[in-house]
C-alpha cells in the first residue's frame, strides 16, 4: 500500500496559494482539521489540500464568510474531510426552525447556492439562518418556506395539535419562532384549521422588509399603535387603533409599524398559508 503523502504547513499553504498564517486562521474557524504529530506539528494530506483550494475559491471568488464556507463544504462530499455534524433528529418538533430548513434542503438534494438562486436570499444569510434560526426578514422567511412547499405553522408544529375547538387563554399563546428583529407572532388558534389567527407585536420600525404574495384572503384589526400597509407597490393605507382592513393575499403586500411605540394587531389568513 502506498504511503499517504503529508505536507508541512508551508508546503500546504504554497499549494493552496495562501500564507501559513491563513491556514492557522482557517483552522481556528473550524474550516480545516490537519493531522497533528505528537509534537504538535501540523501535517496536511491530499484531501486537505483539495479542501484548502475549495476554501480559497469560496472566500475569494464567492465572497462567503466562514459560516457559509462551512455549510458549502458540508454540502460538497468531495471537499469534506470529516463527518457532517448534523443530528439525525433535525426534523423533530422541538428542533429549531433553521435546522428544519437545513433538513428539508438536504432531503431535496439542494445546496445553499441552489436555494439562494431560487429565492434571492444570499448564501451567507441562508447559512446563518440554518445555524441560528435568526437573520431573515418576514418576507424572506415566507419565500423560503414556500420554496420547500411548506408553511411556518407546519414547521413550528402548530398543525399537529388536532382540529375543532381551540381555546387559548389570555397570555398563554404559543409563539412562532422569532426570526427577525422586532416581530413577535403569537398563535391564537391551534390545529389544522381553515383560518390562521395570529397576534402580531411589532417593535418600533419593525416591518416585513419587502413585499410578498400568496393565495387566500387576509383580515387585519389593529389593537394599538398604527400600521402602514402597501398593496401592489403603490397603494398606501394607514391603520390606527380600532381600524380593520381586508384584502386578497394574491396582491403583493408589505407592511411596517408606523407608530413611535409598539403596535399590536390581530391578523387572520385563510386558507392557511404561513
Secondary structure, 3 states (H helix, E strand, C coil): CCCCCCEEHHHHHHHHCCCHHHHHHHHHCCCCCCEECCCCCEEECHHHHHHHHHHHHHHHCCCCCHHHHHHHHHCCCCCCCCCCCCCCCCCCCCCCHHHHHHHHHHHCCCCHHHHHHHHCCCHHHHHHHHHHCCCCCHHHHHHHHHHCCCCHHHHCCHHHCCCCCCCCCCCCCEECCCCCCCEEEEECCCCCCCCEEEEEEECCCCECCCCECCCCEEEEEEEECEEEEEECCCEEEEEECCCEEEEECCCCEEEEECCCCCEEEEEEEECCCC
